[in-house]
């Protein structure tokens, strides 16, 4: 299994902080956000390589970051060539870009580079081994908060029956947290999705579509999690993880 860390966004809602720093390289608890993510991936025996997709604007910074790493798993950096928010490939586009640079059709763990979380990922991989395509979900326990994410409805067995990106009237407080495990069909499915004219920006919309063509299961992971989208969420993450505010 390959891990893909999506780190090519431009973090426009965190400006001016992200004018000079890629969002995944922002400090939380004395370390870049991406370090916390790699810590969790390092613990997974299934994963044999970490592929970080970055953009051209911050490629040199990511190279410096990678040179500082002393990890048990190799880290490969892929520069998607984009220089600004207006020419970005989008998160799904970057998944496609990463897959095009891999041999064969590996299973993949996809993690958003602006996630920071305290829970382990092994239960998600266990779900994948049992069921196939599996996505990480958590209960935010707040309808207003659920409106900010992709909500997820499941059968009692865990199969996802509906995903809605940023719904006006959420039917559930279960949301996707931008961590997915996909099987060997994912390369063909991403290509099919793009050729059908779907937007390539959000992983939640892709997962929602995938649920209509293949079984996808939701794995509930409980624990501290932040989607670093703005200064407020960054400050909360720093407080929770013990870093400077």
BELPE-V893007 format. One record per backbone hydrogen bond with DSSP energy under -0.5 kcal/mol. NH is the residue of the N-H (numbers start at 1). CO is the residue of the C=O. E is the energy in kcal/mol with one decimal. If there is no record, write none. Layout:
# BELPE-V893007
{{NH;CO;E} {NH;CO;E}}
This chain:
# BELPE-V893007
{{2;107;-2.5} {3;49;-2.6} {4;109;-3.6} {5;3;-0.6} {5;51;-2.8} {6;4;-0.6} {6;111;-2.5} {7;5;-0.9} {7;53;-2.2} {14;11;-1.9} {15;12;-1.2} {17;14;-1.3} {18;14;-0.7} {19;16;-1.6} {20;16;-0.5} {20;17;-0.8} {21;17;-0.5} {25;22;-1.8} {26;23;-1.8} {28;31;-3.2} {31;28;-1.0} {33;26;-1.7} {34;24;-2.7} {35;32;-1.0} {36;32;-1.1} {36;33;-0.6} {37;33;-1.4} {38;34;-2.6} {39;35;-2.2} {40;36;-1.2} {41;37;-1.8} {42;38;-2.9} {43;39;-0.8} {44;41;-2.0} {45;43;-0.7} {47;44;-0.8} {48;1;-2.4} {49;1;-0.7} {50;74;-2.7} {51;3;-3.7} {51;49;-0.5} {52;50;-0.6} {52;76;-3.0} {53;5;-2.5} {53;51;-0.6} {54;52;-0.7} {54;78;-2.9} {56;82;-1.7} {57;82;-1.2} {59;56;-0.8} {62;58;-2.0} {63;59;-2.3} {64;60;-2.1} {65;61;-2.3} {66;62;-3.1} {67;63;-2.2} {68;64;-0.9} {68;65;-1.0} {69;66;-1.6} {74;48;-0.6} {76;50;-3.3} {76;74;-0.5} {78;52;-3.0} {80;54;-2.9} {80;78;-0.6} {87;84;-1.1} {88;85;-0.9} {91;201;-1.9} {92;200;-1.7} {93;200;-1.4} {94;90;-2.1} {95;91;-1.6} {96;92;-2.3} {97;93;-2.2} {98;94;-2.4} {99;95;-2.6} {100;96;-2.0} {101;97;-0.5} {101;98;-1.3} {102;99;-1.6} {108;182;-2.4} {109;2;-2.7} {110;108;-0.6} {110;180;-3.1} {111;4;-2.8} {112;178;-2.3} {113;6;-2.4} {115;112;-1.6} {116;226;-2.0} {118;224;-2.7} {119;224;-0.6} {124;121;-0.7} {125;121;-1.7} {126;122;-2.5} {127;123;-2.0} {128;124;-1.9} {129;125;-2.5} {130;126;-1.8} {131;127;-3.2} {132;127;-0.6} {132;128;-1.6} {134;181;-2.4} {135;217;-2.8} {136;179;-3.0} {137;219;-2.6} {138;175;-2.0} {140;138;-0.8} {140;173;-2.4} {146;142;-2.3} {147;143;-1.2} {148;145;-1.8} {149;146;-1.6} {151;149;-0.7} {151;164;-2.4} {152;174;-2.5} {153;162;-2.8} {155;159;-2.3} {158;155;-1.9} {160;216;-3.4} {161;153;-2.6} {162;153;-1.3} {164;151;-1.7} {166;149;-1.9} {166;164;-0.5} {167;149;-0.5} {167;164;-0.6} {175;138;-2.7} {176;150;-2.7} {177;136;-1.9} {180;110;-2.5} {181;134;-3.0} {182;108;-2.7} {186;183;-1.8} {189;185;-2.3} {190;186;-2.8} {191;187;-1.9} {192;188;-2.5} {193;189;-2.6} {194;190;-2.3} {195;191;-2.7} {196;192;-1.4} {197;194;-1.8} {198;193;-1.6} {206;202;-1.4} {207;203;-2.6} {208;204;-2.3} {209;205;-2.0} {210;206;-2.8} {211;207;-1.8} {212;209;-1.8} {213;210;-1.5} {214;210;-2.4} {217;133;-2.7} {218;158;-2.8} {219;135;-3.1} {220;218;-0.6} {221;137;-2.9} {221;219;-0.5} {226;116;-2.6} {228;114;-2.9} {228;226;-0.7} {229;227;-1.7} {234;230;-2.0} {235;231;-2.5} {236;232;-2.0} {237;233;-2.3} {238;234;-2.3} {239;235;-2.0} {240;236;-2.5} {241;237;-2.5} {242;238;-0.7} {243;238;-2.2}}
